[in-house]
Structure formats: C-alpha cells, structure tokens
Amino acid sequence: MKESFWHMMTHAISDYFHFDHQFFATIKPLLFKPGFLTSEYLAGRRANYLHPVKMYIFISIVYFLLFFKTGQDVVKVTDTGDTPAKTEKNIDSAKKVVAANQFIPNAAKKEIEKDLDKSKAANKAQTTGNQEVWAEKGPNKWFHPSTQDTSYAQYVANQEKLPEDKRDGFFQKRWNKKVYEYREHYGPMARESFIEEIKHNAPKMMVLLLPLFALILRVAFWKNRKYYVEHLIFSLHFHCFLFLFLTVFMLLQLIAPASWKPVMEWVMLFATLYIIWYAYRSLRVFYQRGWFRTITKMIGMSFMYFLAFTFCISLLFFVTTII
C-alpha cells in the first residue's frame, strides 16, 4: 500500500511533537529528581520519557560537540611537505646544476654557490633549533621519540642495523612513528594535535566506561538482587545527567564575561557539590539503602570508578598511538 503525502507529513509531525513532549518531560526529572527516571523505566512507566539509550546518544553528541568546540584549534603549519632533508638535497642538486652549466662565469658560480651554502647552513641551523625547542620545551617533554634520530626513516634504518633482541618493541616503534608524523605535519602544534585526536576518540571510550560502571554497581549492590541490565539503565541515566549538567556549565563559562571570574568560581563549587549530592541521592532512591551504607558504598565506588576511568584513558591513549 502506497503512503500518501499528507499521511507521511502528519506521521512525521506527530513523531516530532511526541519526541518533543518526551524530551521536555524527561529533562526536568533527569536534572532535579535523582533516581526517578531509572525507577520509572524499570517499573514499566516509559511512554512519557525518552528511552535511556536514545537520550544518551542525543545528550552525549551535544556535550562532545561543545567540548570539542571549546578546545584548542589545531593549526597545521607545514603545507608544502618539504622536510629539512629534502630541502638540503634540493640545494645540493642546484649546486651541481650550476657547476655543470658552461654559460655561467666562474666568478658568478662562486657567488651562487656561496648563497646556496648560506641557505643550506640556515636550514641546518633552523632544524637544530627546532630539535632544541622540542627537547627543552616543558609541556612537550613527554611528546618526543625514544631516539635522537632526526626522522622516522633514519630511525627505521638504525633499528635495522641492531640485533633483533636490541630493537624497540612494537609499541615503542608505533609511538616513535606517531611522534615523527605529528612533528612533520603539525610542527610546534604536534602535541596539541595529538591531544585533540585523543579528545575526539573520547566518545568511544564511554562505550566501555558505561558497562564498567554498571559492573561496579552490581558488585557494590549485589544484595539488591538486581539484574545487570538494571544497573546499566542507572549508569545511562546518571551519565546523561552528568553530560547535560556539564553542558549547561560549559555554556555558562562561554557566555560569562571575564569580570565574572569570582562568580564562576562559586558556580564551579556549587556544581561540584550538586554532582556529589545527585550521585548520593540517586543511589539512595534507586537502591533503597540507608544514608550511612550509601555514603560508604559511594566512597568505594568512587575509587573503583577512578580505576575504571584510568584504564579507559590508558586504553584510549594506546589505541590513538597505534592507529
């Protein structure tokens, strides 16, 4: 059966307003009624609220877009692709062409060769200077290869000369390759560019962190006899709140004038305290434990969450390096 134009439009409009109604009906309890949405969802009262997975996807997209927008822009500083070694090779070729040309007087050849030698010396000095900057600049100390080679090609050649048991391992080789590539393409902005790549892979890290947090909840509240999926729904709702709350906070920081800095410090303190209270209250509402047991479990969960977050960050760093 073919669908008419008006049927298609009315169906699309009804879906839009249905989503609109669900969205606004979900935001208020998400921000101000900790644990309520999870309890409602698992009780079967779901029609008036957004599905937790759909809501997480929507809010996380908005959060990470704003998070990337407020980050430092990456500037690519080398557009020609001419490396110092290539430039030096071109100068030597030019000298050979000048020396072989019979129509250029010897006196002129000497002057041209002097100019080319000056260019070669200046190029070498610039290369040495850049190496010193990379070696001495404080923030970049960690972003450097494990060798003194000036290029990745030289590094590979020197590795081939070593016995197999003396060569760098897989991860070390990938790290050196990544550093040389970023230095060649981004110059002084290499470290910042690498950090930007890590930030853009952060949403993928959350795919692992969400179920890990649900696993921590299951271990912490195993006496509640809840299924793993129930803990996962709680994890989704809690991270939806966290991302939405941080999005509002980042928007405030963007629009606030510089003179509001003391006020924003108080706002940051309030935001931190509110997140702590929200986590405590949501655990009490959903798991129905007393205040003392909830606080003690929060302390243990915070430590486990920190370990899980550190593991995910390390894995993210590793994956960004080897890809």
C-alpha positions, -999 to +999 in steps of 0.1 A: +000+000+000+014+034-011+016+061+015+001+095+006+020+127+010-004+140+038-002+108+057+036+109+056+037+145+068+011+140+096+030+110+107+064+129+107+048+158+126+032+136+152+066+118+157+083+151+161+059+165+187+059+132+205+097+133+208+094+170+218+070+161+246+091+132+258+123+153+257+109+181+280+091+156+302+125+138+307+148+168+313+132+180+345+134+148+365+168+140+350+182+172+364+162+176+396+149+141+407+178+118+411+170+081+405+134+088+395+138+080+358+155+047+364+128+036+388+101+047+364+117+029+334+121-004+353+086-001+367+073-001+331+062+036+330+081+045+299+057+062+275+062+097+287+100+096+288+129+092+263+145+058+260+178+059+280+199+048+250+183+074+227+186+101+253+223+092+260+232+093+223+215+127+219+229+144+250+264+129+245+265+142+210+257+177+222+281+175+250+311+163+230+304+188+202+306+216+227+335+200+244+355+199+211+343+235+203+358+249+235+391+230+229+421+245+212+420+246+175+448+228+157+468+246+131+487+227+105+520+246+100+536+226+072+517+228+039+545+221+014+556+188+027+593+198+023+613+182+051+647+196+061+664+166+045+645+172+012+654+209+012+691+201+017+690+176-011+675+203-034+703+227-026+730+201-034+712+194-067+711+231-075+749+234-068+756+205-093+735+221-120+752+255-115+787+238-116+779+219-148+765+250-167+791+262-191+774+295-198+777+308-162+810+326-155+832+311-128+830+342-107+792+341-108+793+304-100+813+311-068+787+337-057+758+314-064+775+286-045+781+309-016+744+319-015+734+282-017+758+273+011+743+301+032+708+287+026+720+252+035+736+264+067+705+284+077+683+254+070+705+232+092+705+258+120+667+260+118+665+222+121+689+221+150+669+249+167+637+231+163+652+200+178+664+220+208+629+235+212+613+200+212+639+188+237+637+218+261+601+229+259+585+219+292+549+209+281+563+188+252+588+168+272+566+137+272+558+140+235+591+130+220+606+099+204+628+075+223+657+082+200+679+110+188+672+103+151+661+134+132+635+115+111+614+083+111+633+070+081+666+074+099+651+057+130+640+027+109+674+024+092+692+025+126+668-001+140+676-024+111+713-023+120+707-035+155+704-072+166+668-083+170+670-085+207+682-049+209+655-034+187+625-015+201+593-033+207+560-029+188+545-002+210+578+018+211+580+017+173+544+028+169+550+056+194+581+069+176+563+067+142+534+087+156+556+114+171+577+118+139+545+120+118+529+147+140+561+167+141+563+167+104+527+176+098+520+200+127+554+213+138+551+231+172+515+222+174+522+184+173+515+178+210+483+197+209+472+179+177+478+145+194+457+156+224+429+167+201+429+133+185+426+117+219+397+140+228+379+131+196+382+094+205+367+101+240+331+092+230+344+057+220+359+054+255+325+060+271+312+029+253+335+009+275+331+030+307+293+028+308+292-010+312+322-009+335+303+015+358+273-008+357+295-037+367+308-017+397+272-010+407+264-047+405+293-056+428+286-028+452+248-035+455+248-073+449+224-078+479+197-059+460+195-089+436+191-067+405+199-078+370+229-063+353+207-045+328+191-026+356+224-013+367+232-004+331+200+017+329+211+035+360+245+040+345+230+055+313+207+079+333+235+090+356+259+098+327+230+116+308+226+138+338+264+144+341+268+153+304+237+176+304+248+193+336+283+198+323+269+211+290+250+238+309+281+247+329+303+250+298+276+272+282+277+295+313+315+297+310+313+306+273+288+335+278+301+348+311+323+379+308+358+380+322+347+402+351+325+373+364+355+351+372+350+352+410+313+344+405+322+315+382+344+300+409+315+299+432+294+284+404+320+257+399+320+249+436+282+247+436+283+224+405+308+201+422+287+198+453+255+193+433+270+164+414+281+147+446+247+152+461+230+140+430+251+108+429+243+102+466+206+109+463+201+088+431+218+058+448+195+061+478+164+064+457+171+035+434+188+010+457+169+019+488+198+019+512+204+039+544+224+071+543+255+056+560+256+025+538+251+047+507+280+070+516+304+042+524+295+025+491+299+058+473+335+061+486+344+026+474+326+031+441+344+064+435+378+046+439+367+018+415+353+043+391+386+062+391+404+030+383+380+022+355+383+057+341+421+055+343+420+021+325+398+036+297+420+067+293+451+045+291+434+022+265+423+053+246+459+066+246+472+032+235+447+029+206+453+065+195+490+058+194+489+026+174+463+036+148 
